[in-house]
């Protein structure tokens, strides 16, 4: 899979969860990538981002949630 495809898939997964009403609860990083814990009511899920561009997109989304 090309790098571009990986970025698009990771961004799409994040956008889908946010569109479904999930809110970012916790973000942490380690050598395996960036992990985002998202929560919607009683349901919690974890999303792993591996690409740098997807992590940059996450930073934009975090900034948007702080401003609004």
N, C-alpha and C positions, 0 to 999 in steps of 0.2 A: 504494500500500500504506500502511496506517495505521502510525503510529509504534508502536503496541502490537504489531502483527504483526511488525514488524522486530525488536523486542526479543525476542519469543518465539522467533523463528527463530534469532537469534544465540545465545541461551541454550541452545536445543535442540541446535544444532550443537556447542557446547562440551561439553554433557552427554554427547552421543553419543560424542564422541572420548574423553572421560575414562572412560566406561563400557567402551569397547573396550580400555582399558589404556594409553592414551597418558598420558605425564607431561609437565608443563609444563617446558620446557627454558629458554626465554628469553621475556621480555615486553619490548617496546619500543613507544614511541609517537612519532608524528610528526603532521604536519598532516593526514594521510590517515586517521588513526584509531589504534587500538591493535592491535598484531600479537602473536600468541602462537605461538611455535614449540613444537610438541608432538612427542614422540618415543616410539615403541613399537618396541623392539628396533632393527632397522636402518631402519625406516620413519620418515621425518620429514615433517611437514605444517605449514603455516602457516595460521592462522585470523585474519581481520581482524574487529575489532569496531568498529562505527561509532556505536552508540547509547550514551548515558551510562548508562542503566540496565543494559545488558549489561556495561559496564566496572565498574559497582558490584558486579555479580554475580561478575565475575572476581576482584575484591578479596576477596570472601567465600571463594571457592574457594581462592585463594592462602593465605588465613589458615588454612583448614581443613587444607591440606597441611603448613603449618608446625606446627600444634598436634599433628597425629597422627603 
